[in-house]
């Protein structure tokens, strides 16, 4: 695993955006696996800026997002569909038909998970998967205890994730209780993985995930077994690693 230490959030965003942009330049029709959450927002801003300057072209890029809440429509401002359009898709020249997320409005979980798994396969797999990391080590919506051999599936969100996400909803009752997510196996099949982490509150989980035992109790720890992982984190998020 490569670790790039950034000074702060802005520096982390720029360094990580450089890696995404190198991927797009080297393979203009690449498949990017994208993530939501607060951490990648600066990275997306940076990509938009480079696109506006004429340095990046997304016209052939294809994207597949990690996850989506089950039960939220595209118009809901908390849906990941909405997030991706707000933060990236609406500001670059990616054809909307090249962008993919699980369909949160499909009530038949089995059908939707099969569709999304097959879709990723039909695109030839993910070239570069971007990930954030949750305080409990989750990646996508793969919570502690989830088996490592799952493809796209529907999960019941844990109390801690509902708690962490309720700031975005009127109340905890309004937070969806389920989500569709790429499984650990889907994520591990990506050719390259880029994880971003920022802030002191992530320091403990970064240490555990990348230097602790590999266990389903810390889903991100499985990434130690992937042969092409890059972690871009700021000093605060790396502060618990010993030299
Ligand atoms: P965050 O979320 O970027 O908002 O901290 C990360 C995650 O839960 O994957």
py3Dmol code that shows the C-alpha trace and the ligand (Angstrom):
import py3Dmol

protein = """\
ATOM      1  CA  UNK A   1       0.000   0.000   0.000  1.00  0.00           C
ATOM      2  CA  UNK A   2       1.191   3.496  -0.786  1.00  0.00           C
ATOM      3  CA  UNK A   3       0.503   6.250   1.709  1.00  0.00           C
ATOM      4  CA  UNK A   4       0.623   9.879   0.683  1.00  0.00           C
ATOM      5  CA  UNK A   5       0.694  12.326   3.540  1.00  0.00           C
ATOM      6  CA  UNK A   6      -1.041  15.618   2.865  1.00  0.00           C
ATOM      7  CA  UNK A   7      -0.712  18.776   4.942  1.00  0.00           C
ATOM      8  CA  UNK A   8      -4.406  19.380   5.313  1.00  0.00           C
ATOM      9  CA  UNK A   9      -7.790  18.748   3.703  1.00  0.00           C
ATOM     10  CA  UNK A  10      -7.099  20.976   0.691  1.00  0.00           C
ATOM     11  CA  UNK A  11      -3.771  19.283   0.059  1.00  0.00           C
ATOM     12  CA  UNK A  12      -5.354  15.825   0.460  1.00  0.00           C
ATOM     13  CA  UNK A  13      -8.064  16.768  -2.048  1.00  0.00           C
ATOM     14  CA  UNK A  14      -5.524  17.997  -4.592  1.00  0.00           C
ATOM     15  CA  UNK A  15      -3.243  14.972  -4.249  1.00  0.00           C
ATOM     16  CA  UNK A  16      -6.160  12.529  -4.551  1.00  0.00           C
ATOM     17  CA  UNK A  17      -7.603  14.466  -7.507  1.00  0.00           C
ATOM     18  CA  UNK A  18      -4.227  14.140  -9.202  1.00  0.00           C
ATOM     19  CA  UNK A  19      -4.485  10.365  -8.976  1.00  0.00           C
ATOM     20  CA  UNK A  20      -8.027  10.338 -10.414  1.00  0.00           C
ATOM     21  CA  UNK A  21      -7.014  12.729 -13.127  1.00  0.00           C
ATOM     22  CA  UNK A  22      -3.962  10.630 -14.053  1.00  0.00           C
ATOM     23  CA  UNK A  23      -6.311   7.669 -14.469  1.00  0.00           C
ATOM     24  CA  UNK A  24      -8.623   9.652 -16.777  1.00  0.00           C
ATOM     25  CA  UNK A  25      -5.711  10.960 -18.836  1.00  0.00           C
ATOM     26  CA  UNK A  26      -4.096   7.535 -19.206  1.00  0.00           C
ATOM     27  CA  UNK A  27      -7.353   5.749 -20.022  1.00  0.00           C
ATOM     28  CA  UNK A  28      -9.985   8.238 -21.250  1.00  0.00           C
ATOM     29  CA  UNK A  29     -12.695   5.544 -21.315  1.00  0.00           C
ATOM     30  CA  UNK A  30     -11.912   4.252 -17.833  1.00  0.00           C
ATOM     31  CA  UNK A  31     -14.480   3.098 -15.287  1.00  0.00           C
ATOM     32  CA  UNK A  32     -14.279   5.172 -12.123  1.00  0.00           C
ATOM     33  CA  UNK A  33     -15.841   3.825  -8.948  1.00  0.00           C
ATOM     34  CA  UNK A  34     -17.072   6.837  -7.009  1.00  0.00           C
ATOM     35  CA  UNK A  35     -17.924   7.543  -3.398  1.00  0.00           C
ATOM     36  CA  UNK A  36     -20.021  10.058  -1.501  1.00  0.00           C
ATOM     37  CA  UNK A  37     -19.533  11.475   2.011  1.00  0.00           C
ATOM     38  CA  UNK A  38     -17.888  14.679   3.115  1.00  0.00           C
ATOM     39  CA  UNK A  39     -14.288  13.614   2.484  1.00  0.00           C
ATOM     40  CA  UNK A  40     -14.314  13.441  -1.362  1.00  0.00           C
ATOM     41  CA  UNK A  41     -16.098  16.780  -1.865  1.00  0.00           C
ATOM     42  CA  UNK A  42     -12.831  18.727  -2.161  1.00  0.00           C
ATOM     43  CA  UNK A  43     -11.467  16.157  -4.597  1.00  0.00           C
ATOM     44  CA  UNK A  44     -14.540  16.545  -6.831  1.00  0.00           C
ATOM     45  CA  UNK A  45     -14.210  20.356  -6.659  1.00  0.00           C
ATOM     46  CA  UNK A  46     -10.631  20.073  -7.807  1.00  0.00           C
ATOM     47  CA  UNK A  47     -11.587  17.823 -10.742  1.00  0.00           C
ATOM     48  CA  UNK A  48     -14.282  20.323 -11.773  1.00  0.00           C
ATOM     49  CA  UNK A  49     -11.715  23.124 -11.633  1.00  0.00           C
ATOM     50  CA  UNK A  50      -9.279  21.247 -13.852  1.00  0.00           C
ATOM     51  CA  UNK A  51     -12.114  20.382 -16.239  1.00  0.00           C
ATOM     52  CA  UNK A  52     -13.034  24.092 -16.494  1.00  0.00           C
ATOM     53  CA  UNK A  53      -9.440  24.964 -17.257  1.00  0.00           C
ATOM     54  CA  UNK A  54      -9.521  22.461 -20.118  1.00  0.00           C
ATOM     55  CA  UNK A  55      -7.119  20.024 -18.474  1.00  0.00           C
ATOM     56  CA  UNK A  56      -9.554  17.122 -18.093  1.00  0.00           C
ATOM     57  CA  UNK A  57     -12.049  15.481 -20.402  1.00  0.00           C
ATOM     58  CA  UNK A  58     -14.781  13.199 -19.033  1.00  0.00           C
ATOM     59  CA  UNK A  59     -16.555  12.583 -22.331  1.00  0.00           C
ATOM     60  CA  UNK A  60     -15.667   8.890 -22.426  1.00  0.00           C
ATOM     61  CA  UNK A  61     -15.439   8.192 -18.693  1.00  0.00           C
ATOM     62  CA  UNK A  62     -17.899   5.798 -17.106  1.00  0.00           C
ATOM     63  CA  UNK A  63     -18.755   5.830 -13.423  1.00  0.00           C
ATOM     64  CA  UNK A  64     -20.292   3.436 -10.950  1.00  0.00           C
ATOM     65  CA  UNK A  65     -21.039   4.612  -7.442  1.00  0.00           C
ATOM     66  CA  UNK A  66     -20.487   2.480  -4.393  1.00  0.00           C
ATOM     67  CA  UNK A  67     -23.888   2.770  -2.836  1.00  0.00           C
ATOM     68  CA  UNK A  68     -27.297   4.404  -2.565  1.00  0.00           C
ATOM     69  CA  UNK A  69     -29.961   4.607   0.108  1.00  0.00           C
ATOM     70  CA  UNK A  70     -32.886   2.308  -0.501  1.00  0.00           C
ATOM     71  CA  UNK A  71     -36.121   4.260  -0.618  1.00  0.00           C
ATOM     72  CA  UNK A  72     -34.738   7.673  -1.585  1.00  0.00           C
ATOM     73  CA  UNK A  73     -35.615   9.068  -4.994  1.00  0.00           C
ATOM     74  CA  UNK A  74     -33.107  10.825  -7.231  1.00  0.00           C
ATOM     75  CA  UNK A  75     -34.757  14.151  -6.418  1.00  0.00           C
ATOM     76  CA  UNK A  76     -34.233  13.717  -2.674  1.00  0.00           C
ATOM     77  CA  UNK A  77     -31.358  15.992  -1.741  1.00  0.00           C
ATOM     78  CA  UNK A  78     -29.935  13.288   0.529  1.00  0.00           C
ATOM     79  CA  UNK A  79     -29.773  10.673  -2.207  1.00  0.00           C
ATOM     80  CA  UNK A  80     -26.348   9.837  -3.505  1.00  0.00           C
ATOM     81  CA  UNK A  81     -27.662  10.417  -7.019  1.00  0.00           C
ATOM     82  CA  UNK A  82     -28.353  14.012  -6.025  1.00  0.00           C
ATOM     83  CA  UNK A  83     -24.966  14.324  -4.302  1.00  0.00           C
ATOM     84  CA  UNK A  84     -23.068  13.122  -7.359  1.00  0.00           C
ATOM     85  CA  UNK A  85     -24.881  15.513  -9.664  1.00  0.00           C
ATOM     86  CA  UNK A  86     -24.363  18.441  -7.281  1.00  0.00           C
ATOM     87  CA  UNK A  87     -20.704  17.741  -6.690  1.00  0.00           C
ATOM     88  CA  UNK A  88     -19.475  16.391 -10.002  1.00  0.00           C
ATOM     89  CA  UNK A  89     -21.709  15.206 -12.837  1.00  0.00           C
ATOM     90  CA  UNK A  90     -23.496  18.520 -13.468  1.00  0.00           C
ATOM     91  CA  UNK A  91     -20.198  20.386 -13.744  1.00  0.00           C
ATOM     92  CA  UNK A  92     -18.177  18.233 -16.130  1.00  0.00           C
ATOM     93  CA  UNK A  93     -18.757  16.850 -19.622  1.00  0.00           C
ATOM     94  CA  UNK A  94     -19.618  13.309 -18.579  1.00  0.00           C
ATOM     95  CA  UNK A  95     -22.635  11.983 -20.521  1.00  0.00           C
ATOM     96  CA  UNK A  96     -25.342  11.253 -17.958  1.00  0.00           C
ATOM     97  CA  UNK A  97     -25.882   7.807 -19.470  1.00  0.00           C
ATOM     98  CA  UNK A  98     -22.286   6.954 -18.525  1.00  0.00           C
ATOM     99  CA  UNK A  99     -23.004   7.525 -14.829  1.00  0.00           C
ATOM    100  CA  UNK A 100     -24.400   4.706 -12.722  1.00  0.00           C
ATOM    101  CA  UNK A 101     -25.676   4.303  -9.190  1.00  0.00           C
ATOM    102  CA  UNK A 102     -27.816   1.645  -7.569  1.00  0.00           C
ATOM    103  CA  UNK A 103     -31.474   2.542  -8.027  1.00  0.00           C
ATOM    104  CA  UNK A 104     -32.730   3.397  -4.548  1.00  0.00           C
ATOM    105  CA  UNK A 105     -36.333   3.284  -5.740  1.00  0.00           C
ATOM    106  CA  UNK A 106     -36.203  -0.361  -6.829  1.00  0.00           C
ATOM    107  CA  UNK A 107     -38.066  -2.206  -4.063  1.00  0.00           C
ATOM    108  CA  UNK A 108     -36.920  -5.660  -5.186  1.00  0.00           C
ATOM    109  CA  UNK A 109     -33.487  -5.943  -3.559  1.00  0.00           C
ATOM    110  CA  UNK A 110     -32.505  -9.151  -5.254  1.00  0.00           C
ATOM    111  CA  UNK A 111     -33.339  -7.768  -8.677  1.00  0.00           C
ATOM    112  CA  UNK A 112     -31.507  -4.475  -8.127  1.00  0.00           C
ATOM    113  CA  UNK A 113     -28.386  -6.114  -6.677  1.00  0.00           C
ATOM    114  CA  UNK A 114     -28.219  -8.506  -9.590  1.00  0.00           C
ATOM    115  CA  UNK A 115     -28.698  -5.681 -12.098  1.00  0.00           C
ATOM    116  CA  UNK A 116     -25.935  -3.583 -10.541  1.00  0.00           C
ATOM    117  CA  UNK A 117     -23.477  -6.478 -10.212  1.00  0.00           C
ATOM    118  CA  UNK A 118     -24.049  -7.385 -13.868  1.00  0.00           C
ATOM    119  CA  UNK A 119     -23.727  -3.766 -14.921  1.00  0.00           C
ATOM    120  CA  UNK A 120     -20.283  -3.463 -13.283  1.00  0.00           C
ATOM    121  CA  UNK A 121     -19.226  -6.695 -14.965  1.00  0.00           C
ATOM    122  CA  UNK A 122     -20.528  -5.533 -18.344  1.00  0.00           C
ATOM    123  CA  UNK A 123     -18.383  -2.391 -18.081  1.00  0.00           C
ATOM    124  CA  UNK A 124     -15.341  -4.624 -17.620  1.00  0.00           C
ATOM    125  CA  UNK A 125     -14.944  -3.899 -13.901  1.00  0.00           C
ATOM    126  CA  UNK A 126     -13.744  -0.803 -12.082  1.00  0.00           C
ATOM    127  CA  UNK A 127     -10.367   0.675 -13.019  1.00  0.00           C
ATOM    128  CA  UNK A 128     -10.053   2.976 -10.031  1.00  0.00           C
ATOM    129  CA  UNK A 129     -12.324   2.822  -7.000  1.00  0.00           C
ATOM    130  CA  UNK A 130     -12.454   5.827  -4.703  1.00  0.00           C
ATOM    131  CA  UNK A 131     -13.303   5.152  -1.056  1.00  0.00           C
ATOM    132  CA  UNK A 132     -13.855   7.050   2.156  1.00  0.00           C
ATOM    133  CA  UNK A 133     -13.617   5.286   5.481  1.00  0.00           C
ATOM    134  CA  UNK A 134     -16.228   5.394   8.237  1.00  0.00           C
ATOM    135  CA  UNK A 135     -15.356   5.764  11.911  1.00  0.00           C
ATOM    136  CA  UNK A 136     -16.161   2.091  12.418  1.00  0.00           C
ATOM    137  CA  UNK A 137     -14.060   1.077   9.409  1.00  0.00           C
ATOM    138  CA  UNK A 138     -16.951   0.704   6.990  1.00  0.00           C
ATOM    139  CA  UNK A 139     -16.352   1.101   3.269  1.00  0.00           C
ATOM    140  CA  UNK A 140     -19.394   1.764   1.163  1.00  0.00           C
ATOM    141  CA  UNK A 141     -22.131   0.567   3.471  1.00  0.00           C
ATOM    142  CA  UNK A 142     -20.245  -2.581   4.456  1.00  0.00           C
ATOM    143  CA  UNK A 143     -20.527  -2.436   8.203  1.00  0.00           C
ATOM    144  CA  UNK A 144     -18.424  -4.360  10.758  1.00  0.00           C
ATOM    145  CA  UNK A 145     -19.132  -8.079  10.702  1.00  0.00           C
ATOM    146  CA  UNK A 146     -20.117  -8.203   7.028  1.00  0.00           C
ATOM    147  CA  UNK A 147     -18.547 -11.129   5.200  1.00  0.00           C
ATOM    148  CA  UNK A 148     -15.751 -10.395   2.754  1.00  0.00           C
ATOM    149  CA  UNK A 149     -17.281 -12.388  -0.099  1.00  0.00           C
ATOM    150  CA  UNK A 150     -20.347 -10.323  -0.958  1.00  0.00           C
ATOM    151  CA  UNK A 151     -21.139  -8.618  -4.245  1.00  0.00           C
ATOM    152  CA  UNK A 152     -23.745  -5.844  -4.463  1.00  0.00           C
ATOM    153  CA  UNK A 153     -26.285  -6.395  -1.704  1.00  0.00           C
ATOM    154  CA  UNK A 154     -28.875  -4.669   0.426  1.00  0.00           C
ATOM    155  CA  UNK A 155     -27.822  -3.834   3.987  1.00  0.00           C
ATOM    156  CA  UNK A 156     -29.556  -2.783   7.154  1.00  0.00           C
ATOM    157  CA  UNK A 157     -27.689   0.267   8.394  1.00  0.00           C
ATOM    158  CA  UNK A 158     -26.229   0.100  11.890  1.00  0.00           C
ATOM    159  CA  UNK A 159     -27.265   2.455  14.657  1.00  0.00           C
ATOM    160  CA  UNK A 160     -23.872   4.187  14.506  1.00  0.00           C
ATOM    161  CA  UNK A 161     -24.225   4.904  10.785  1.00  0.00           C
ATOM    162  CA  UNK A 162     -27.796   6.135  11.201  1.00  0.00           C
ATOM    163  CA  UNK A 163     -26.545   8.309  14.064  1.00  0.00           C
ATOM    164  CA  UNK A 164     -23.658   9.697  11.951  1.00  0.00           C
ATOM    165  CA  UNK A 165     -25.985  10.441   9.033  1.00  0.00           C
ATOM    166  CA  UNK A 166     -28.890  11.935  10.926  1.00  0.00           C
ATOM    167  CA  UNK A 167     -27.305  15.401  10.785  1.00  0.00           C
ATOM    168  CA  UNK A 168     -28.376  15.424   7.120  1.00  0.00           C
ATOM    169  CA  UNK A 169     -32.023  14.600   7.847  1.00  0.00           C
ATOM    170  CA  UNK A 170     -34.765  16.263   9.868  1.00  0.00           C
ATOM    171  CA  UNK A 171     -34.474  13.497  12.480  1.00  0.00           C
ATOM    172  CA  UNK A 172     -33.011  10.015  13.006  1.00  0.00           C
ATOM    173  CA  UNK A 173     -36.419   8.583  12.003  1.00  0.00           C
ATOM    174  CA  UNK A 174     -36.035  10.104   8.546  1.00  0.00           C
ATOM    175  CA  UNK A 175     -32.683   8.427   7.867  1.00  0.00           C
ATOM    176  CA  UNK A 176     -33.250   5.451   5.566  1.00  0.00           C
ATOM    177  CA  UNK A 177     -32.723   2.136   7.324  1.00  0.00           C
ATOM    178  CA  UNK A 178     -31.400   0.228   4.330  1.00  0.00           C
ATOM    179  CA  UNK A 179     -29.031   0.799   1.453  1.00  0.00           C
ATOM    180  CA  UNK A 180     -27.740  -0.921  -1.644  1.00  0.00           C
ATOM    181  CA  UNK A 181     -23.978  -1.211  -1.638  1.00  0.00           C
ATOM    182  CA  UNK A 182     -21.154  -2.825  -3.538  1.00  0.00           C
ATOM    183  CA  UNK A 183     -19.913  -5.633  -1.335  1.00  0.00           C
ATOM    184  CA  UNK A 184     -16.355  -6.112  -0.150  1.00  0.00           C
ATOM    185  CA  UNK A 185     -15.814  -8.632  -2.933  1.00  0.00           C
ATOM    186  CA  UNK A 186     -16.985  -6.108  -5.557  1.00  0.00           C
ATOM    187  CA  UNK A 187     -14.660  -3.473  -4.113  1.00  0.00           C
ATOM    188  CA  UNK A 188     -11.728  -5.897  -3.982  1.00  0.00           C
ATOM    189  CA  UNK A 189     -12.221  -6.703  -7.678  1.00  0.00           C
ATOM    190  CA  UNK A 190     -11.380  -3.098  -8.628  1.00  0.00           C
ATOM    191  CA  UNK A 191      -8.053  -2.853 -10.366  1.00  0.00           C
ATOM    192  CA  UNK A 192      -6.901   0.076  -8.244  1.00  0.00           C
ATOM    193  CA  UNK A 193      -8.213   1.564  -5.017  1.00  0.00           C
ATOM    194  CA  UNK A 194      -7.810   5.117  -3.739  1.00  0.00           C
ATOM    195  CA  UNK A 195      -8.845   5.878  -0.158  1.00  0.00           C
ATOM    196  CA  UNK A 196      -9.107   9.361   1.227  1.00  0.00           C
ATOM    197  CA  UNK A 197      -9.168  10.262   4.915  1.00  0.00           C
ATOM    198  CA  UNK A 198      -9.054  13.578   6.690  1.00  0.00           C
ATOM    199  CA  UNK A 199      -9.145  14.794  10.262  1.00  0.00           C
ATOM    200  CA  UNK A 200      -8.079  13.628  13.680  1.00  0.00           C
ATOM    201  CA  UNK A 201     -11.357  11.787  14.198  1.00  0.00           C
ATOM    202  CA  UNK A 202     -10.235   9.325  11.501  1.00  0.00           C
ATOM    203  CA  UNK A 203      -6.756   8.744  12.980  1.00  0.00           C
ATOM    204  CA  UNK A 204      -7.699   5.761  15.112  1.00  0.00           C
ATOM    205  CA  UNK A 205      -9.586   3.905  12.389  1.00  0.00           C
ATOM    206  CA  UNK A 206      -6.862   4.606   9.800  1.00  0.00           C
ATOM    207  CA  UNK A 207      -4.318   3.055  12.172  1.00  0.00           C
ATOM    208  CA  UNK A 208      -6.557   0.037  12.885  1.00  0.00           C
ATOM    209  CA  UNK A 209      -7.605  -0.551   9.289  1.00  0.00           C
ATOM    210  CA  UNK A 210      -4.194  -0.419   7.676  1.00  0.00           C
ATOM    211  CA  UNK A 211      -1.890  -1.568  10.457  1.00  0.00           C
ATOM    212  CA  UNK A 212      -4.156  -3.757  12.584  1.00  0.00           C
ATOM    213  CA  UNK A 213      -5.381  -7.305  12.044  1.00  0.00           C
ATOM    214  CA  UNK A 214      -7.411  -8.094   8.939  1.00  0.00           C
ATOM    215  CA  UNK A 215     -10.882  -8.801  10.229  1.00  0.00           C
ATOM    216  CA  UNK A 216     -14.509  -8.373   9.138  1.00  0.00           C
ATOM    217  CA  UNK A 217     -14.890  -6.342  12.349  1.00  0.00           C
ATOM    218  CA  UNK A 218     -12.911  -3.623  10.542  1.00  0.00           C
ATOM    219  CA  UNK A 219     -14.156  -3.903   6.948  1.00  0.00           C
ATOM    220  CA  UNK A 220     -11.484  -1.582   5.505  1.00  0.00           C
ATOM    221  CA  UNK A 221      -8.745  -3.871   6.875  1.00  0.00           C
ATOM    222  CA  UNK A 222      -9.390  -6.229   3.956  1.00  0.00           C
ATOM    223  CA  UNK A 223      -7.771  -3.627   1.706  1.00  0.00           C
ATOM    224  CA  UNK A 224      -4.408  -4.757   3.112  1.00  0.00           C
ATOM    225  CA  UNK A 225      -4.900  -7.789   0.843  1.00  0.00           C
ATOM    226  CA  UNK A 226      -5.380  -5.749  -2.347  1.00  0.00           C
ATOM    227  CA  UNK A 227      -2.283  -5.268  -4.469  1.00  0.00           C
ATOM    228  CA  UNK A 228      -2.892  -1.692  -5.615  1.00  0.00           C
ATOM    229  CA  UNK A 229      -4.144   0.541  -2.825  1.00  0.00           C
ATOM    230  CA  UNK A 230      -3.246   4.175  -2.309  1.00  0.00           C
ATOM    231  CA  UNK A 231      -4.191   6.025   0.844  1.00  0.00           C
ATOM    232  CA  UNK A 232      -4.155   9.809   0.671  1.00  0.00           C
ATOM    233  CA  UNK A 233      -4.669  11.274   4.105  1.00  0.00           C
ATOM    234  CA  UNK A 234      -3.864  14.478   5.902  1.00  0.00           C
ATOM    235  CA  UNK A 235      -1.487  14.726   8.837  1.00  0.00           C
ATOM    236  CA  UNK A 236      -4.327  14.665  11.332  1.00  0.00           C
ATOM    237  CA  UNK A 237      -5.723  11.386   9.958  1.00  0.00           C
ATOM    238  CA  UNK A 238      -2.233   9.861   9.994  1.00  0.00           C
ATOM    239  CA  UNK A 239      -1.379  11.130  13.467  1.00  0.00           C
ATOM    240  CA  UNK A 240      -1.789   7.730  15.151  1.00  0.00           C
ATOM    241  CA  UNK A 241       0.660   5.941  12.877  1.00  0.00           C
ATOM    242  CA  UNK A 242       4.066   5.477  14.360  1.00  0.00           C
ATOM    243  CA  UNK A 243       6.962   6.489  12.147  1.00  0.00           C
TER     244      UNK A 243
END
"""
ligand_1 = """\
9
LIG
P -17.159 10.936 5.524
O -17.739 9.467 5.416
O -16.328 11.150 4.295
O -18.371 11.811 5.549
O -16.350 10.977 6.777
C -16.875 8.428 5.103
C -17.658 7.156 5.043
O -18.536 6.960 5.901
O -17.403 6.360 4.140
"""
view = py3Dmol.view(width=600, height=400)
view.addModel(protein, "pdb")
view.setStyle({"model": 0}, {"cartoon": {"style": "trace"}})
view.addModel(ligand_1, "xyz")
view.setStyle({"model": 1}, {"stick": {}})
view.zoomTo()
view.show()
